[in-house]
Amino acid sequence: MYIPYGRQWIDEEDIQAVVETLQSDYITTGPKVEEFEKKIADYVGAKYAVAVSNGTAALHVACLAAGFHEGDEVITTPITFVASANCILYCGATPVFADINSATYNIDPEDIRKKITKRTKGILAVHFTGQPCEMDEIKEIAGEHNLVVIEDAAHALGADYKGKRIGGISDMTTLSFHPVKHITTGEGGMITTNSKELYQRLILYRNHGITRDTSLLTAKGGPWYYEQQELGYNYRITDIQCALGISQLKKLDAFIARRREIAAGYNKAFQELEKVVMPKQLDGCNSSWHLYVIQVRAADRERIVRALHEKNIGVNVHYIPVYSQPYYRSHGYENVICPNAKKAYESFISLPIYAKLSEEEQDYVIRQVKELL
Ligand SMILES: *Cc1c(COP(=O)(O)O)cnc(C)c1O
């Protein structure tokens, strides 16, 4: 028995949905893409959704649609997967790291304020572990300084911020459907937005910058006529993947309910223990629990991780602060440090959490962790 930190749940219904699409007329962009987009938009409460080939592509086209380019600064968190910051670099802009709040592990609005300069054009907030960032404060700062807000919600599909679903709150929100995330399409991603203008730009960037929409063309032409108006990419997703996504979406609420149960189980098991720090939840918000991250004494962390691996428990550490990666170090970030992020990273351990994790498996994880403290 091996217990990973996260994994997918694929059932017979999912397999059937994919097989049916393989037998249909559409293999790549067809009706399933639009259906999946519409269903995700409805689920998160956004007007528009654009499906793309993965979560990183979603971040990239969101940054392009936001208009980030050389000379611009975009403020983000160091406690995230490298893709969140890399997408700012893809556009030629500069990621600026604001520190995290030590209790919630999310970007700290106070530190965002300190990092704003004349060049700041956007804030890329990441709902780490599925817990929403302080969006009211972030939107207030953005309003004062005329900044675009992008939310990386790769961890936060189904999370609520003060009664609102993540996905319909700011300018654009991105999702990932990698197998460790809440629902999967193998590889896949989505951007949600309430702005028609941003929606049109996202569509353009997904498909080489090409449009056939007669209301957008700059000249008239025959029925074959199309225009490339921007430098876009091939970030299309397939109908095969979207058929899987539509089928997975039917189970999303059950998946999230199970993740919340598992998180409650860990909370209960560790609340009395002095040597474990548990994640603090924001009032009025409901995490969708992509990850369950505890902190242990930094001096014990490596020993505990190694020992758990020996017990076939695939705990992981999310995340190494992005600015400390060799690529960033050698590209101008050698002196950057966010003290709260550094300290938190040194004591983080991500425990197994996914819908298929059984009670027995979770009990086993809890017992082993307690023994090793
Ligand atoms: C998974 C993830 C991504 C990237 O998504 P892919 O689909 O793997 O490209 C981006 N940001 C965060 C926070 C993630 O967890």
Ligand as a Chemical Component Dictionary entry (heavy atoms), coordinates in Angstrom:
data_LIG
# 
_chem_comp.id                   LIG 
_chem_comp.type                 NON-POLYMER 
_chem_comp.pdbx_formal_charge   0 
_chem_comp.three_letter_code    LIG 
# 
loop_
_chem_comp_atom.comp_id 
_chem_comp_atom.atom_id 
_chem_comp_atom.alt_atom_id 
_chem_comp_atom.type_symbol 
_chem_comp_atom.charge 
_chem_comp_atom.model_Cartn_x 
_chem_comp_atom.model_Cartn_y 
_chem_comp_atom.model_Cartn_z 
_chem_comp_atom.pdbx_ordinal 
LIG C1 C1 C 0 -1.030 22.972 -10.717 1  
LIG C2 C2 C 0 -0.771 24.414 -10.576 2  
LIG C3 C3 C 0 -0.507 25.254 -11.677 3  
LIG C4 C4 C 0 -0.251 24.732 -13.058 4  
LIG O1 O1 O 0 -1.236 23.952 -13.585 5  
LIG P1 P1 P 0 -0.852 22.892 -14.745 6  
LIG O2 O2 O 0 -2.216 22.422 -15.176 7  
LIG O3 O3 O 0 -0.049 21.819 -14.105 8  
LIG O4 O4 O 0 -0.144 23.608 -15.804 9  
LIG C5 C5 C 0 -0.383 26.610 -11.456 10 
LIG N1 N1 N 0 -0.472 27.134 -10.233 11 
LIG C6 C6 C 0 -0.686 26.379 -9.151  12 
LIG C7 C7 C 0 -0.787 27.030 -7.815  13 
LIG C8 C8 C 0 -0.819 24.991 -9.280  14 
LIG O5 O5 O 0 -1.006 24.232 -8.202  15 
# 
loop_
_chem_comp_bond.comp_id 
_chem_comp_bond.atom_id_1 
_chem_comp_bond.atom_id_2 
_chem_comp_bond.value_order 
_chem_comp_bond.pdbx_ordinal 
LIG C1 C2 SING 1  
LIG C2 C3 SING 2  
LIG C2 C8 DOUB 3  
LIG C3 C4 SING 4  
LIG C3 C5 DOUB 5  
LIG C4 O1 SING 6  
LIG O1 P1 SING 7  
LIG P1 O2 DOUB 8  
LIG P1 O3 SING 9  
LIG P1 O4 SING 10 
LIG C5 N1 SING 11 
LIG N1 C6 DOUB 12 
LIG C6 C7 SING 13 
LIG C6 C8 SING 14 
LIG C8 O5 SING 15 
# 
